Amino acid sequence: MRLTLVAAAAAAALAFAAPAAQASFTNPVTAKLQTAIATPSNDVVAAGVVWACSGDTCITRMERRTPVARDCGLLAREVGRISSFAVGTQALDERGLATCNARAR
């Protein structure tokens, strides 16, 4: 009986710890803008994160492994058209960029 309770407690602990461990990673995200911004800003809010933008580049860290057109589009709404959007070394493809820039301001 005691062994069953210990096993159940261990299983419950793993069930709650696994989602937290999976959600704890962040990767660098870089967006290159088609038109440079006039004034650098460290407080552009888009896609649920704060971006630092200077010249033709915006950077942040996100809980992503691959680029998502939706995130790119939410940034494009704030800063204008984007020429490349990458999470780590993985860049959004042409189709994703087209979807992204459809939301641009």
C-alpha positions as a Markdown table, in Angstrom:
| # | Residue | x | y | z |
|---|---|---|---|---|
| 1 | Met | 0.0 | 0.0 | 0.0 |
| 2 | Arg | 2.8 | 2.4 | 1.0 |
| 3 | Leu | 4.6 | 1.7 | -2.3 |
| 4 | Thr | 1.5 | 2.5 | -4.3 |
| 5 | Leu | 1.1 | 5.9 | -2.5 |
| 6 | Val | 4.7 | 6.8 | -3.2 |
| 7 | Ala | 4.3 | 5.8 | -6.8 |
| 8 | Ala | 1.1 | 7.9 | -7.1 |
| 9 | Ala | 2.7 | 10.9 | -5.5 |
| 10 | Ala | 5.7 | 10.7 | -7.8 |
| 11 | Ala | 3.4 | 10.4 | -10.9 |
| 12 | Ala | 1.4 | 13.4 | -9.7 |
| 13 | Ala | 4.6 | 15.5 | -9.2 |
| 14 | Leu | 5.8 | 14.6 | -12.7 |
| 15 | Ala | 2.5 | 15.5 | -14.2 |
| 16 | Phe | 2.6 | 19.0 | -12.7 |
| 17 | Ala | 6.4 | 19.5 | -13.3 |
| 18 | Ala | 6.4 | 18.4 | -17.0 |
| 19 | Pro | 4.3 | 21.3 | -18.3 |
| 20 | Ala | 6.3 | 23.8 | -16.3 |
| 21 | Ala | 9.6 | 22.4 | -17.7 |
| 22 | Gln | 8.3 | 22.5 | -21.2 |
| 23 | Ala | 7.2 | 26.1 | -20.9 |
| 24 | Ser | 10.4 | 27.4 | -19.4 |
| 25 | Phe | 12.5 | 27.5 | -22.6 |
| 26 | Thr | 13.0 | 30.8 | -24.4 |
| 27 | Asn | 14.8 | 31.5 | -27.7 |
| 28 | Pro | 16.0 | 34.7 | -29.3 |
| 29 | Val | 13.7 | 36.1 | -31.9 |
| 30 | Thr | 14.9 | 38.6 | -34.5 |
| 31 | Ala | 12.8 | 40.6 | -37.0 |
| 32 | Lys | 14.4 | 42.6 | -39.8 |
| 33 | Leu | 12.2 | 45.5 | -40.8 |
| 34 | Gln | 11.8 | 46.7 | -44.4 |
| 35 | Thr | 12.0 | 50.3 | -43.2 |
| 36 | Ala | 14.1 | 51.3 | -40.3 |
| 37 | Ile | 12.4 | 53.0 | -37.4 |
| 38 | Ala | 13.3 | 56.6 | -36.7 |
| 39 | Thr | 13.7 | 56.4 | -32.9 |
| 40 | Pro | 15.0 | 53.3 | -31.0 |
| 41 | Ser | 12.5 | 51.8 | -28.6 |
| 42 | Asn | 12.8 | 49.2 | -25.9 |
| 43 | Asp | 9.1 | 49.0 | -25.2 |
| 44 | Val | 7.4 | 47.8 | -28.3 |
| 45 | Val | 4.7 | 45.3 | -27.1 |
| 46 | Ala | 3.5 | 42.7 | -29.6 |
| 47 | Ala | 2.7 | 39.0 | -29.5 |
| 48 | Gly | 2.7 | 39.1 | -25.7 |
| 49 | Val | 6.3 | 40.2 | -25.3 |
| 50 | Val | 8.3 | 43.4 | -25.2 |
| 51 | Trp | 10.6 | 44.0 | -28.2 |
| 52 | Ala | 13.7 | 46.2 | -28.4 |
| 53 | Cys | 13.8 | 47.9 | -31.8 |
| 54 | Ser | 16.6 | 50.0 | -33.3 |
| 55 | Gly | 17.2 | 50.8 | -36.9 |
| 56 | Asp | 15.9 | 48.0 | -39.0 |
| 57 | Thr | 16.0 | 45.3 | -36.3 |
| 58 | Cys | 13.7 | 44.2 | -33.4 |
| 59 | Ile | 14.7 | 41.6 | -30.9 |
| 60 | Thr | 13.2 | 39.7 | -28.0 |
| 61 | Arg | 13.0 | 36.2 | -26.4 |
| 62 | Met | 10.0 | 34.0 | -26.7 |
| 63 | Glu | 8.8 | 30.6 | -25.7 |
| 64 | Arg | 9.0 | 29.4 | -29.3 |
| 65 | Arg | 11.1 | 26.8 | -31.1 |
| 66 | Thr | 10.0 | 27.8 | -34.6 |
| 67 | Pro | 8.8 | 31.1 | -36.2 |
| 68 | Val | 5.1 | 31.8 | -36.3 |
| 69 | Ala | 3.5 | 34.1 | -38.9 |
| 70 | Arg | 1.0 | 35.3 | -36.3 |
| 71 | Asp | 3.7 | 36.6 | -34.0 |
| 72 | Cys | 5.4 | 38.3 | -36.9 |
| 73 | Gly | 2.1 | 39.8 | -38.0 |
| 74 | Leu | 1.4 | 41.2 | -34.5 |
| 75 | Leu | 4.9 | 42.9 | -34.6 |
| 76 | Ala | 4.2 | 44.2 | -38.1 |
| 77 | Arg | 1.1 | 45.9 | -36.8 |
| 78 | Glu | 3.3 | 47.9 | -34.5 |
| 79 | Val | 6.4 | 48.6 | -36.6 |
| 80 | Gly | 5.5 | 48.1 | -40.3 |
| 81 | Arg | 6.5 | 45.5 | -42.9 |
| 82 | Ile | 9.0 | 42.8 | -42.0 |
| 83 | Ser | 11.6 | 41.4 | -44.4 |
| 84 | Ser | 12.7 | 38.5 | -42.2 |
| 85 | Phe | 11.5 | 36.9 | -38.9 |
| 86 | Ala | 13.5 | 34.2 | -37.2 |
| 87 | Val | 13.5 | 32.2 | -34.0 |
| 88 | Gly | 17.1 | 31.2 | -33.3 |
| 89 | Thr | 18.4 | 30.1 | -36.7 |
| 90 | Gln | 15.0 | 29.1 | -38.2 |
| 91 | Ala | 13.5 | 31.8 | -40.4 |
| 92 | Leu | 9.9 | 32.2 | -41.5 |
| 93 | Asp | 9.4 | 31.2 | -45.1 |
| 94 | Glu | 8.1 | 33.4 | -48.0 |
| 95 | Arg | 4.5 | 32.3 | -47.4 |
| 96 | Gly | 4.8 | 33.0 | -43.7 |
| 97 | Leu | 6.2 | 36.5 | -44.4 |
| 98 | Ala | 3.4 | 37.2 | -46.8 |
| 99 | Thr | 0.9 | 36.3 | -44.1 |
| 100 | Cys | 2.8 | 38.3 | -41.6 |
| 101 | Asn | 3.0 | 41.5 | -43.7 |
| 102 | Ala | -0.7 | 41.3 | -44.5 |
| 103 | Arg | -1.2 | 42.6 | -40.9 |
| 104 | Ala | 1.4 | 45.5 | -41.3 |
| 105 | Arg | 0.3 | 49.0 | -40.5 |
